[in-house]
Amino acid sequence: MDFTFTEEQQAAAEAARGVFAGVAPDAVPSPALTPGAVADDFDRPLWARLADADLLSLLLAEEHGGAGLDAVALCLVLRESAKVLARVPLLESSAAMAAVQVYGGSELKAGVLTRAGRGEVVLTVAAHGRTGHDPAELAVTARQDGTGWVLDGVQTAVPWAYGADLVVVPARTAADRTVLALVPRAAEGVSLAEQFSTSGERLGELRLDSVRLAARDVLDAEGAWEWLRELLATGTCALALGLGERVLGMTSDYASKREQFGHPIATFQAVAVQSADRYIDLRAMEATLWQAAWRIASGAPGSLPASGDVAVAKIWASEGVRRVVQTAQHLHGGFGADVDYPLHRYHAWAKHLELALGPAAAHEEALGDLLAAHPLS
């Protein structure tokens, strides 16, 4: 079996490294010192550079101005973005575009995809439900009214909601089916209440009060929300991996220079063993990530549905990134909590990624349900 990335996937990762090379993880105020959001908007100049490098349209077909790549390529780019804590809706917008491309009608594709791939239209996804613990598709109801749809409900913690032009909202119909609605942020009946992530980023509680949408703006294909949710979860795993790799690198650099009793602490057995354990965590996070991304990209069959591989990847990502940043804080000592040193920012982002789209326990439960429904021979 060949586990190497294709030339196109490697080129996407190389382009991402070039774009993110000059990004500073401490370009905004520290979340530890900021009572509200660290910034009102995402990093628009970086967004423009990503568009210029054709990294916003990776998953789009050539007819929509894209590169026609897959989830593996997207995860490679997301991995690089997390190393510098890039403040852009790259995952959400890319995943939403991909869902429109796969499940949307021709009119919707023509109106959204090319402009979104150029960065002119920003998309995000409401994926956390009403409380962050209940299924997102149950937080909003959708009913048909003539040729259109009417939406009512609340979605919490919508990332980049204040900077997005369109929010993809899963909603439940009276027939107990889930549809995906592309809701303009400025539509009548849409309101946002400000919320804040542990990373200090501005989130939004999205409230929908009899919001009317045209039929073309609602994706009612079977499985659309499940597919989008799996792509989002896998992308979150890629972000956790990139962040964890950067944090372990910071810890290695620090431990090789910090001396105690006349020797670098990296030479102490206790430090070396803890660092080695975290390296193993990262390699497990990486292996499970690429398995999940490959299942989504290829559609290959397996003993379990692709959602099983996504659940395994998210379990490792949630637990692994938490252990990596905790060990890093421990080995850095008080220096790790210094607000003039960026490690505390990575810790805050790691906590957000650990819980985003469900903590490890939620995915362990989902995996258990899958194993019960699909016994392994």
WOHU-V543041 format. One record per residue. N is the residue number from 0. RES is the residue in one small letter. BURIAL is I if it has 16 or more other ideal C-beta (glycine too) atoms within 10 Angstrom, else O. D_CENTER is the distance of its C-alpha to the mean C-alpha in whole Angstrom. Layout:
n,res,burial,d_center
N,RES,BURIAL,D_CENTER
N,RES,BURIAL,D_CENTER
This chain:
n,res,burial,d_center
0,m,O,29
1,d,O,27
2,f,O,24
3,t,O,23
4,f,O,21
5,t,O,23
6,e,O,24
7,e,O,22
8,q,I,19
9,q,O,20
10,a,O,21
11,a,I,18
12,a,I,17
13,e,O,20
14,a,I,19
15,a,I,16
16,r,O,18
17,g,O,21
18,v,I,19
19,f,I,17
20,a,O,20
21,g,O,22
22,v,I,19
23,a,O,20
24,p,I,17
25,d,O,20
26,a,O,20
27,v,I,20
28,p,O,22
29,s,O,21
30,p,I,20
31,a,O,23
32,l,O,25
33,t,O,24
34,p,O,24
35,g,O,22
36,a,I,19
37,v,I,19
38,a,I,19
39,d,O,20
40,d,O,17
41,f,I,15
42,d,I,16
43,r,O,18
44,p,O,20
45,l,I,17
46,w,I,16
47,a,O,19
48,r,I,20
49,l,I,16
50,a,I,18
51,d,O,22
52,a,O,20
53,d,I,19
54,l,I,15
55,l,I,14
56,s,I,16
57,l,I,15
58,l,I,15
59,l,I,18
60,a,O,21
61,e,O,24
62,e,O,26
63,h,I,23
64,g,I,23
65,g,I,20
66,a,I,20
67,g,O,20
68,l,I,18
69,d,I,15
70,a,I,12
71,v,I,14
72,a,I,14
73,l,I,11
74,c,I,9
75,l,I,12
76,v,I,12
77,l,I,8
78,r,I,10
79,e,I,13
80,s,I,11
81,a,I,10
82,k,I,14
83,v,I,15
84,l,I,12
85,a,I,12
86,r,I,12
87,v,I,11
88,p,I,8
89,l,I,8
90,l,I,5
91,e,I,6
92,s,I,10
93,s,I,10
94,a,I,9
95,a,I,11
96,m,I,14
97,a,I,14
98,a,I,15
99,v,I,17
100,q,I,19
101,v,I,19
102,y,I,20
103,g,I,22
104,g,O,25
105,s,O,27
106,e,O,27
107,l,I,24
108,k,I,23
109,a,O,25
110,g,I,25
111,v,I,21
112,l,I,20
113,t,I,22
114,r,O,21
115,a,I,18
116,g,I,18
117,r,O,20
118,g,I,18
119,e,O,20
120,v,I,18
121,v,I,15
122,l,I,13
123,t,I,10
124,v,I,10
125,a,I,12
126,a,I,11
127,h,I,12
128,g,I,16
129,r,I,19
130,t,O,18
131,g,O,15
132,h,O,17
133,d,O,18
134,p,O,17
135,a,I,15
136,e,I,18
137,l,O,21
138,a,I,20
139,v,I,22
140,t,O,25
141,a,I,25
142,r,O,29
143,q,O,31
144,d,O,33
145,g,O,36
146,t,O,34
147,g,O,30
148,w,I,28
149,v,I,28
150,l,I,25
151,d,O,25
152,g,I,23
153,v,I,21
154,q,I,17
155,t,I,16
156,a,I,13
157,v,I,12
158,p,I,10
159,w,I,12
160,a,I,14
161,y,I,17
162,g,I,16
163,a,I,15
164,d,I,18
165,l,I,17
166,v,I,15
167,v,I,14
168,v,I,16
169,p,I,17
170,a,I,20
171,r,I,23
172,t,I,26
173,a,O,30
174,a,O,30
175,d,O,27
176,r,O,25
177,t,I,21
178,v,I,21
179,l,I,18
180,a,I,19
181,l,I,19
182,v,I,20
183,p,O,21
184,r,I,20
185,a,O,24
186,a,O,25
187,e,O,28
188,g,O,27
189,v,I,24
190,s,O,23
191,l,I,21
192,a,O,21
193,e,O,20
194,q,O,18
195,f,I,16
196,s,I,14
197,t,O,15
198,s,I,14
199,g,I,16
200,e,I,14
201,r,I,15
202,l,I,14
203,g,I,16
204,e,I,18
205,l,I,18
206,r,I,22
207,l,I,23
208,d,O,27
209,s,O,29
210,v,I,27
211,r,O,28
212,l,I,26
213,a,O,28
214,a,O,28
215,r,I,26
216,d,I,23
217,v,I,22
218,l,I,21
219,d,I,23
220,a,O,23
221,e,O,23
222,g,O,20
223,a,I,17
224,w,I,15
225,e,I,15
226,w,I,14
227,l,I,11
228,r,I,10
229,e,I,10
230,l,I,9
231,l,I,5
232,a,I,6
233,t,I,7
234,g,I,5
235,t,I,4
236,c,I,7
237,a,I,8
238,l,I,6
239,a,I,9
240,l,I,11
241,g,I,12
242,l,I,12
243,g,I,14
244,e,I,16
245,r,I,17
246,v,I,18
247,l,I,21
248,g,O,22
249,m,I,23
250,t,I,24
251,s,I,26
252,d,O,28
253,y,I,29
254,a,I,30
255,s,O,32
256,k,O,34
257,r,O,34
258,e,O,38
259,q,O,39
260,f,O,43
261,g,O,43
262,h,O,40
263,p,O,37
264,i,I,35
265,a,I,33
266,t,O,36
267,f,O,36
268,q,O,36
269,a,O,34
270,v,I,31
271,a,O,31
272,v,O,31
273,q,I,28
274,s,I,26
275,a,O,27
276,d,O,25
277,r,I,22
278,y,O,22
279,i,O,23
280,d,I,19
281,l,I,17
282,r,O,19
283,a,I,19
284,m,I,15
285,e,I,15
286,a,O,18
287,t,I,16
288,l,I,13
289,w,I,15
290,q,I,17
291,a,I,14
292,a,I,13
293,w,I,17
294,r,I,17
295,i,I,15
296,a,I,16
297,s,O,20
298,g,O,21
299,a,O,23
300,p,O,24
301,g,O,24
302,s,O,26
303,l,I,23
304,p,I,21
305,a,I,18
306,s,I,16
307,g,I,18
308,d,I,16
309,v,I,13
310,a,I,14
311,v,I,16
312,a,I,13
313,k,I,11
314,i,I,15
315,w,I,15
316,a,I,12
317,s,I,12
318,e,I,16
319,g,I,16
320,v,I,14
321,r,I,16
322,r,I,19
323,v,I,19
324,v,I,18
325,q,O,21
326,t,I,23
327,a,I,23
328,q,I,24
329,h,O,27
330,l,I,28
331,h,I,28
332,g,O,30
333,g,O,30
334,f,O,29
335,g,I,25
336,a,O,26
337,d,O,27
338,v,O,25
339,d,O,27
340,y,O,25
341,p,I,21
342,l,I,20
343,h,I,20
344,r,I,17
345,y,I,15
346,h,I,16
347,a,I,15
348,w,I,12
349,a,I,12
350,k,I,13
351,h,I,10
352,l,I,8
353,e,I,11
354,l,I,11
355,a,I,8
356,l,I,9
357,g,I,12
358,p,I,13
359,a,I,15
360,a,O,18
361,a,I,17
362,h,I,16
363,e,I,19
364,e,O,21
365,a,I,19
366,l,I,20
367,g,O,23
368,d,O,24
369,l,I,23
370,l,O,25
371,a,O,28
372,a,O,28
373,h,O,28
374,p,O,30
375,l,O,30
376,s,O,33
